Amino acid sequence: MSKEALYARISACKQEIEWNQKEIVKLEAKIEEYEYIRAKVMRGADNLCDFCNYQSRKISDTKNRHQKVKFLDAYIEDMTGYLQGRDYCDVMDRFVAAGNRLWNKRDLAIERIDFLRRGIYRLEEEIGMLEAQIREIERQEEEARRAAEEAESLYQKADLFEQNLGQLVTMLEVTLDDALIHGMVATNLARFLEEVRSLQTEAEEIALQLKEGVVEYVAEIDTADNYLY
């Protein structure tokens, strides 16, 4: 994967992390709302229960005090049924059902937050691995550049060596042309000149090979850079 693609993926991961974090904030606010509303619902249920129990006790006390007043029996029975009977149980069941629904929504929000946090953790791990890949690519790029610089330095040294040999050949040729050089000295000097010329040829070939290698290497680096960036 190219550096451009790696950076693009890191950017996408960070955007997803940011989105997850915003969702978590929204869900946490929802959880607080669910808990607040459920608390109010359950307080309403408790208040209704307390009210009905209180009224039932009052009716029971009235019945006990007025046992001989028969016309109150029907009223007391109706009120007792209203405060403790089916209607009361239906209302309390609705309170409990509403509280349970809110609690279920709260639990689902908590599960969703946990899922999003796990996603953030995985994305952060992925970012770490992607950044490690980028560091490795940059390390390889740096090594390649150092190698190119070393190759260029070798070429320059080889070229300088070849130039020095050329100067030496010129000096030897001038010396051999001097009429004062004769006999064995001239013969040995001529042999040495041929050896230097041979070495100069080899140096030229080495310098040319190094130059071609540097040019090809730089071209390969440029191609790699174009791919990586």
C-alpha positions in Angstrom: 0.0 0.0 0.0 1.4 3.4 -0.9 2.0 6.2 1.7 -0.8 8.2 0.1 -3.2 5.2 0.6 -1.9 4.7 4.2 -2.4 8.3 5.1 -5.9 8.2 3.5 -6.8 5.2 5.6 -5.5 6.8 8.7 -7.6 9.9 8.0 -10.7 7.7 7.4 -10.0 5.8 10.7 -9.7 9.1 12.6 -13.0 10.4 11.1 -14.7 7.1 12.1 -13.3 7.5 15.7 -14.6 11.0 15.9 -18.0 9.9 14.7 -18.1 7.1 17.2 -17.1 9.5 20.0 -19.9 11.8 19.1 -22.4 8.9 19.1 -21.2 7.9 22.5 -21.8 11.4 23.8 -25.3 11.3 22.4 -26.0 7.9 23.8 -24.7 8.9 27.3 -27.1 11.8 27.2 -29.9 9.4 26.3 -29.0 7.1 29.1 -29.2 10.0 31.6 -32.6 10.9 30.1 -33.9 7.3 30.4 -32.7 7.0 34.0 -34.3 10.4 34.9 -37.6 9.6 33.3 -37.7 6.1 34.7 -37.0 7.5 38.2 -40.0 9.9 37.7 -42.2 7.0 36.5 -41.2 4.8 39.5 -41.8 7.7 41.9 -45.2 8.1 40.4 -45.9 4.4 40.9 -44.7 4.7 44.5 -46.8 7.8 45.1 -49.9 6.1 43.7 -49.2 3.0 45.8 -48.8 5.2 49.0 -52.0 7.1 48.2 -54.1 4.1 47.6 -52.8 2.3 50.7 -53.5 5.4 52.7 -57.0 5.8 51.4 -57.6 2.1 51.9 -56.6 2.4 55.5 -58.9 5.3 56.0 -61.8 3.5 54.5 -61.0 0.4 56.6 -60.9 2.6 59.7 -64.3 4.2 58.7 -65.8 0.8 58.3 -64.5 -0.3 61.7 -65.9 2.8 63.4 -69.3 2.6 61.6 -70.0 -1.1 61.5 -73.7 -0.6 62.2 -74.2 1.9 59.3 -75.2 -0.6 56.6 -75.6 1.9 53.7 -71.8 2.6 53.9 -71.0 -1.0 53.1 -71.6 -0.7 49.4 -69.6 2.5 49.2 -66.7 1.1 51.2 -66.7 -2.0 49.0 -66.6 0.1 45.8 -63.9 2.3 47.0 -61.8 -0.6 48.3 -62.2 -2.3 44.9 -61.2 0.9 43.2 -58.1 1.5 45.4 -56.9 -2.1 45.5 -58.7 -4.0 42.7 -58.2 -4.6 39.0 -58.0 -0.9 37.9 -55.3 -0.3 40.5 -53.4 -3.3 39.4 -53.7 -2.3 35.7 -52.3 1.1 36.4 -49.4 -0.2 38.5 -48.6 -2.8 35.7 -48.4 0.1 33.2 -46.0 2.0 35.5 -43.8 -1.1 35.8 -44.0 -1.8 32.0 -43.0 1.8 31.3 -40.1 1.6 33.7 -39.0 -1.7 32.1 -39.1 -0.3 28.6 -37.0 2.7 29.7 -34.5 0.3 31.4 -34.3 -1.8 28.3 -33.6 1.2 26.2 -30.9 2.2 28.7 -29.3 -1.3 28.5 -29.4 -1.2 24.6 -27.7 2.2 24.7 -25.0 0.9 27.1 -24.4 -2.1 24.7 -24.2 0.3 21.8 -21.6 2.4 23.6 -19.6 -0.7 24.4 -19.7 -1.7 20.8 -18.6 1.8 19.6 -15.7 1.8 22.2 -14.5 -1.5 21.0 -14.6 -0.1 17.4 -12.5 2.9 18.5 -10.0 0.5 20.1 -9.7 -1.5 16.9 -9.4 1.7 14.8 -6.7 3.0 17.1 -4.8 -0.3 16.8 -5.2 -0.1 13.0 -3.8 3.5 13.0 -0.8 2.3 15.0 -0.1 -0.5 12.5 -0.5 1.9 9.5 1.8 4.5 11.1 4.3 1.7 11.6 4.1 0.8 7.9 4.7 4.5 7.0 7.7 4.6 9.3 9.1 1.5 7.6 8.5 3.0 4.2 10.3 6.2 5.2 13.2 4.1 6.7 13.5 2.3 3.4 13.3 5.6 1.5 16.1 7.1 3.7 18.2 4.0 3.1 17.6 4.3 -0.6 18.6 7.9 -0.6 21.8 7.2 1.4 22.6 4.4 -1.1 22.1 6.8 -4.0 24.3 9.4 -2.4 27.0 6.8 -1.7 26.8 5.6 -5.3 27.1 9.1 -6.6 30.1 9.6 -4.3 31.7 6.5 -5.7 31.1 7.7 -9.3 32.7 11.0 -8.5 35.7 9.3 -7.0 36.0 6.9 -9.9 35.7 9.8 -12.4 38.4 11.8 -10.5 40.7 8.7 -10.5 40.2 8.3 -14.2 41.0 12.0 -14.7 44.2 11.6 -12.6 45.2 8.6 -14.7 44.7 10.7 -17.8 47.0 13.4 -16.5 49.5 10.7 -15.6 49.3 9.3 -19.1 49.9 12.7 -20.6 52.9 13.3 -18.3 54.4 9.9 -19.3 53.8 10.5 -23.0 55.6 13.9 -22.7 58.5 12.2 -20.8 58.9 9.5 -23.4 58.9 12.1 -26.2 61.9 13.7 -24.5 65.0 13.0 -26.4 67.0 12.5 -23.2 65.1 9.3 -22.3 66.8 6.3 -23.9 67.6 2.6 -23.4 66.2 0.5 -20.6 64.6 3.5 -18.9 62.7 4.4 -22.0 61.6 0.7 -22.4 60.4 0.4 -18.8 58.7 3.8 -19.0 56.9 2.7 -22.1 55.7 -0.5 -20.4 54.5 1.5 -17.4 52.7 3.9 -19.8 50.8 1.0 -21.4 49.8 -0.3 -18.0 48.5 3.1 -17.0 46.6 3.3 -20.3 45.1 -0.1 -19.6 44.2 1.0 -16.1 42.7 4.2 -17.4 40.5 2.3 -19.8 39.3 0.1 -16.9 38.7 3.2 -14.7 36.7 4.8 -17.6 34.5 1.6 -17.8 34.1 1.5 -14.0 33.1 5.2 -13.9 30.7 4.7 -16.8 29.1 1.7 -15.1 28.8 3.6 -11.8 27.3 6.6 -13.6 24.7 4.4 -15.4 24.0 2.7 -12.1 23.4 6.0 -10.4 21.1 7.3 -13.1 19.1 4.0 -13.1 18.9 4.0 -9.3 17.8 7.6 -9.2 15.1 6.8 -11.8 13.9 3.9 -9.7 13.7 6.1 -6.6 11.7 8.7 -8.5 9.4 6.0 -9.7 9.0 4.6 -6.2 8.4 8.1 -4.9 5.7 8.7 -7.5 4.0 5.5 -6.4 4.4 6.1 -2.6 3.2 9.7 -2.7 
